[in-house]
């Protein structure tokens, strides 16, 4: 099917959301058993980690780990927010920099100031949004970021979103309790889809939407780890305990430029594959053979592809063996763990 579809459904009783673009699965979100990123706790400092500048914390959902700690003593209570998913057997990654994020607005209690997304370049539009921000944030000490989707949006919708996030932030920060508890739940897949997938799309919410729209077939295909990238070339994406290995194959193409073409296609397809498989951490690409002079073009293609990806990804560089390394935030649970 041509066009963009957002399908909201359930798999095995788990809430899930799929983004289909021209009949291809572009993104997939599914609920797991672990605490959702964005969840805010009042946690208790437990014990410091010498040499790492970190601190283990106690939360209602188990141990958490806070990096770059200064002036924090064991037994002290503090507010922290879950930033991603932990590897099996490890503590939850958390931060003290709280964000209250919605479709139009991000409220930043620890970073005052009114900011407009850099993607909005029209000066008249920026002035319009800044006026809305000043009106809604009058007398509020928090910071605010208006997201790129605000461009051309209804001012009442933006104002309502800002007010909701400000109220949520106040409720969390002004909670009088002194016990370790969950103060705010992270967004489940359906709400996250509304928040992040902002392009115009056909919405499918009736039960059975995944089967009708081809999502289940697309998931069965992507779960094999073999991703077609056109012209007979394909990727193998395999998760190990230490890292995610990506093997680029030229397939049936035996031309002199086969390696370059396959690697460039890999650069374009890899963010989608990692999103749909829910993979992050250390990623190593075993690129198809190509001249060293073409490496810079490959890096540029990778950088452009990940620029629009929602998960933070750092391009580390080439190894002595000719592999390319990336570091990606673990913001999702691996699909293989949930749909085993």
C-alpha positions as CSV (number, residue, x, y, z in Angstrom):
1,X,0.0,0.0,0.0
2,X,1.3,3.5,-0.9
3,X,1.4,6.2,1.7
4,X,2.0,6.2,5.5
5,X,0.1,4.1,8.0
6,X,0.2,4.0,11.8
7,X,-1.3,0.8,13.1
8,X,-2.1,0.5,16.8
9,X,-2.8,-3.1,18.0
10,X,-1.6,-5.8,20.4
11,X,0.6,-8.9,20.1
12,X,0.3,-11.6,22.7
13,X,-1.5,-9.2,25.0
14,X,1.3,-6.6,24.7
15,X,0.5,-3.1,23.4
16,X,2.3,-2.4,20.1
17,X,2.5,0.2,17.3
18,X,3.8,-0.1,13.8
19,X,4.7,2.5,11.2
20,X,4.3,1.4,7.6
21,X,5.6,3.5,4.7
22,X,4.7,2.4,1.2
23,X,4.0,-1.1,2.5
24,X,7.4,-1.5,4.3
25,X,7.8,-1.7,8.1
26,X,9.7,1.5,9.0
27,X,9.4,1.4,12.8
28,X,7.9,-0.8,15.5
29,X,7.2,-0.3,19.2
30,X,6.1,-2.9,21.7
31,X,5.7,-3.0,25.4
32,X,8.0,-5.2,27.5
33,X,8.2,-6.1,31.2
34,X,10.9,-3.6,32.0
35,X,10.2,0.0,33.2
36,X,9.6,2.3,30.3
37,X,12.1,5.0,29.4
38,X,10.9,8.3,30.7
39,X,9.7,6.8,34.0
40,X,10.5,9.0,37.0
41,X,11.4,7.7,40.4
42,X,12.1,9.1,43.8
43,X,15.1,6.9,44.5
44,X,17.5,6.3,47.4
45,X,21.2,6.5,46.9
46,X,22.7,3.1,47.8
47,X,26.4,2.8,47.3
48,X,29.0,4.6,45.2
49,X,31.2,2.9,42.6
50,X,34.8,3.9,43.2
51,X,36.8,4.9,40.1
52,X,33.7,5.4,37.9
53,X,32.1,8.4,39.6
54,X,28.7,6.6,39.7
55,X,26.2,5.6,42.3
56,X,23.9,2.6,42.6
57,X,20.3,3.6,43.6
58,X,17.4,1.7,45.0
59,X,14.0,2.1,43.2
60,X,10.7,0.3,43.4
61,X,11.6,-1.6,40.2
62,X,15.1,-2.7,41.3
63,X,18.6,-1.2,41.3
64,X,19.5,1.8,39.1
65,X,22.8,3.3,38.1
66,X,23.5,7.0,38.0
67,X,26.7,8.3,36.3
68,X,28.8,11.3,37.0
69,X,27.6,11.8,40.6
70,X,28.9,14.7,42.8
71,X,28.0,15.5,46.3
72,X,25.6,12.6,46.7
73,X,25.7,10.6,49.9
74,X,24.3,7.1,50.6
75,X,20.8,7.2,51.9
76,X,20.0,10.5,50.2
77,X,16.7,10.7,48.2
78,X,16.7,12.2,44.7
79,X,14.6,12.3,41.5
80,X,15.8,10.3,38.5
81,X,14.4,9.4,35.1
82,X,15.0,6.2,33.2
83,X,16.9,6.8,30.0
84,X,16.8,3.4,28.3
85,X,16.8,-0.3,28.9
86,X,19.4,-2.2,30.8
87,X,21.2,-5.3,29.6
88,X,20.1,-8.5,31.4
89,X,21.3,-8.6,35.0
90,X,22.4,-4.9,35.0
91,X,20.9,-1.9,36.7
92,X,18.5,0.6,35.1
93,X,20.3,3.6,33.4
94,X,19.0,6.8,34.9
95,X,19.7,10.5,34.9
96,X,18.9,13.5,37.2
97,X,18.1,15.7,34.2
98,X,14.3,15.3,34.0
99,X,12.4,15.8,30.7
100,X,8.7,16.0,30.4
101,X,8.2,15.2,26.7
102,X,5.0,15.3,24.6
103,X,4.1,15.8,20.9
104,X,4.6,19.5,20.7
105,X,6.5,20.5,23.9
106,X,9.4,19.4,26.1
107,X,9.5,20.9,29.6
108,X,12.9,21.1,31.1
109,X,12.8,21.9,34.8
110,X,16.6,22.1,35.2
111,X,17.3,24.1,32.0
112,X,15.4,27.4,32.0
113,X,14.8,29.3,28.8
114,X,12.4,29.2,25.8
115,X,13.7,27.4,22.7
116,X,12.3,26.6,19.3
117,X,13.4,23.6,17.2
118,X,16.2,24.5,14.8
119,X,14.4,22.6,12.1
120,X,11.9,25.5,12.1
121,X,13.7,28.2,10.1
122,X,10.9,30.6,9.0
123,X,11.3,33.7,11.2
124,X,7.6,34.5,11.2
125,X,6.7,31.0,12.4
126,X,9.4,31.2,15.1
127,X,8.0,34.5,16.3
128,X,4.5,33.0,16.4
129,X,5.6,30.0,18.4
130,X,7.7,32.2,20.7
131,X,4.7,34.3,21.5
132,X,2.7,31.1,22.4
133,X,5.6,30.0,24.6
134,X,5.9,33.3,26.4
135,X,2.1,33.3,27.0
136,X,1.9,29.8,28.4
137,X,5.2,30.0,30.4
138,X,4.5,33.3,32.0
139,X,5.4,33.0,35.7
140,X,6.8,29.4,35.2
141,X,10.4,28.8,36.2
142,X,10.8,25.8,33.9
143,X,12.5,25.7,30.5
144,X,10.6,24.8,27.3
145,X,11.5,23.4,23.9
146,X,8.9,23.5,21.1
147,X,9.5,20.6,18.8
148,X,9.6,20.8,14.9
149,X,6.0,19.4,14.6
150,X,4.8,22.8,16.0
151,X,5.4,24.4,12.6
152,X,1.9,25.2,11.3
153,X,0.2,23.5,14.2
154,X,-3.0,24.9,15.8
155,X,-1.9,27.3,18.6
156,X,-4.6,25.9,21.0
157,X,-3.1,22.4,20.6
158,X,0.4,23.7,21.3
159,X,-0.8,25.7,24.3
160,X,-2.7,22.7,25.7
161,X,0.3,20.5,25.3
162,X,2.5,23.0,27.1
163,X,0.0,23.4,30.0
164,X,-0.2,19.6,30.4
165,X,3.5,19.1,30.6
166,X,4.0,22.0,33.0
167,X,1.2,20.6,35.2
168,X,2.9,17.1,35.1
169,X,6.3,18.6,36.0
170,X,4.9,20.5,38.9
171,X,3.0,17.4,40.2
172,X,6.2,15.4,40.2
173,X,8.6,18.0,41.6
174,X,6.2,19.2,44.3
175,X,5.3,15.7,45.5
176,X,5.7,15.8,49.3
177,X,6.4,12.2,49.9
178,X,9.8,11.0,51.1
179,X,9.6,7.4,50.2
180,X,11.1,5.6,47.2
181,X,8.3,5.4,44.6
182,X,7.3,5.8,40.9
183,X,6.2,9.4,40.3
184,X,5.6,9.3,36.6
185,X,5.2,6.4,34.1
186,X,7.0,6.5,30.8
187,X,4.9,6.5,27.6
188,X,3.5,3.1,26.4
189,X,3.8,2.3,22.6
190,X,0.5,3.9,21.5
191,X,1.2,7.1,23.3
192,X,4.8,7.1,22.1
193,X,3.6,6.6,18.5
194,X,1.3,9.7,18.8
195,X,4.3,11.6,20.3
196,X,7.0,10.7,17.8
197,X,5.3,9.7,14.5
198,X,4.1,13.2,13.5
199,X,4.0,13.0,9.7
200,X,0.5,12.8,8.1
201,X,-0.7,9.2,8.2
202,X,-3.7,7.0,8.0
203,X,-4.5,5.7,11.5
204,X,-5.6,2.1,12.0
205,X,-6.8,1.3,15.5
206,X,-9.3,-1.5,15.1
207,X,-8.3,-4.9,16.5
208,X,-6.6,-7.2,14.0
209,X,-4.9,-4.2,12.3
210,X,-1.5,-5.9,12.3
211,X,-2.8,-8.8,10.3
212,X,-4.8,-6.8,7.9
213,X,-2.0,-4.3,7.2
214,X,0.8,-6.8,6.8
215,X,2.6,-6.0,10.0
216,X,2.8,-9.6,11.2
217,X,4.3,-10.8,7.9
218,X,6.8,-7.9,8.0
219,X,7.8,-8.8,11.6
220,X,8.3,-12.5,10.6
221,X,10.6,-11.3,7.8
222,X,12.7,-8.8,9.9
223,X,13.1,-11.3,12.8
224,X,15.1,-13.6,10.6
225,X,17.9,-10.9,10.7
226,X,18.2,-11.0,6.9
227,X,17.4,-7.6,5.5
228,X,17.1,-7.1,1.7
229,X,18.7,-3.9,0.5
230,X,17.9,-4.2,-3.2
231,X,19.8,-5.4,-6.3
232,X,20.2,-8.8,-4.7
233,X,22.2,-7.5,-1.8
234,X,21.3,-8.0,1.8
235,X,22.3,-7.5,5.4
236,X,22.6,-10.1,8.2
237,X,21.9,-8.3,11.6
238,X,22.8,-10.6,14.5
239,X,22.8,-9.8,18.2
240,X,25.4,-11.4,20.4
241,X,26.1,-10.9,24.2
242,X,28.9,-8.4,23.4
243,X,27.6,-6.5,20.4
244,X,25.4,-6.4,17.3
245,X,27.1,-7.7,14.2
246,X,26.0,-6.4,10.7
247,X,27.3,-8.4,7.8
248,X,26.9,-6.7,4.3
249,X,26.6,-9.1,1.4
250,X,26.6,-8.2,-2.3
251,X,24.5,-11.2,-3.2
252,X,24.1,-11.9,-6.9
253,X,25.8,-8.7,-8.0
254,X,29.3,-9.5,-9.3
255,X,30.1,-6.1,-10.8
256,X,33.2,-4.1,-9.8
257,X,31.1,-1.6,-8.0
258,X,29.0,-4.2,-6.1
259,X,30.7,-3.6,-2.8
260,X,30.3,0.1,-2.9
261,X,26.6,-0.1,-3.9
262,X,25.9,-2.7,-1.2
263,X,27.6,-0.6,1.5
264,X,25.7,2.6,0.5
265,X,22.5,0.6,0.5
266,X,23.4,-0.7,4.0
267,X,23.9,2.9,5.2
268,X,20.4,3.8,4.2
269,X,18.7,0.7,5.5
270,X,20.5,0.1,8.8
271,X,18.7,2.7,11.0
272,X,15.3,1.1,10.0
273,X,16.6,-2.4,10.6
274,X,17.9,-1.5,14.1
275,X,14.7,0.4,15.0
276,X,12.5,-2.6,14.0
277,X,14.7,-5.1,15.8
278,X,15.0,-2.9,18.9
279,X,18.8,-3.2,18.9
280,X,21.4,-0.8,20.4
281,X,24.7,-0.9,22.2
282,X,27.9,-1.6,20.4
283,X,27.3,-2.2,16.6
284,X,30.0,-3.5,14.3
285,X,29.5,-3.4,10.5
286,X,31.5,-5.9,8.4
287,X,31.3,-3.9,5.2
288,X,31.5,-5.4,1.7
289,X,34.9,-5.1,0.0
290,X,35.4,-1.6,-1.4
291,X,38.3,0.8,-2.0
292,X,39.5,2.9,0.9
293,X,38.8,6.0,-1.1
294,X,35.1,5.3,-0.9
295,X,35.0,5.1,2.9
296,X,34.3,8.8,3.4
297,X,31.2,8.6,1.2
298,X,30.0,5.6,3.2
299,X,30.5,7.5,6.5
300,X,28.6,10.5,5.0
301,X,25.7,8.2,4.0
302,X,25.6,6.6,7.5
303,X,25.6,10.1,9.1
304,X,22.8,11.3,6.9
305,X,20.7,8.2,7.6
306,X,21.1,8.3,11.3
307,X,20.5,12.1,11.5
308,X,16.7,11.6,11.2
309,X,16.7,8.5,13.4
310,X,15.0,9.0,16.8
311,X,17.7,7.1,18.8
312,X,21.0,8.6,19.6
313,X,23.8,6.9,17.6
314,X,27.5,7.8,17.6
315,X,29.6,6.9,14.6
316,X,32.9,5.8,16.1
317,X,35.0,4.9,13.1
318,X,37.0,2.2,11.3
319,X,38.9,-0.6,13.0
320,X,42.3,-2.0,11.9
321,X,40.4,-5.0,10.4
322,X,38.3,-2.7,8.2
323,X,35.1,-2.9,10.3
324,X,33.0,0.2,11.1
325,X,31.9,0.7,14.7
326,X,28.8,2.6,16.1
327,X,27.5,3.1,19.6
328,X,23.7,3.3,19.9
329,X,21.5,4.1,22.8
330,X,19.6,1.1,24.2
331,X,16.2,2.9,24.1
332,X,14.2,-0.2,23.2
333,X,14.0,-3.9,24.1
334,X,15.3,-6.4,21.5
335,X,12.4,-7.8,19.5
336,X,13.8,-11.3,19.9
337,X,13.4,-11.1,23.7
338,X,9.8,-10.0,23.5
339,X,8.6,-12.1,20.6
340,X,10.6,-15.2,21.3
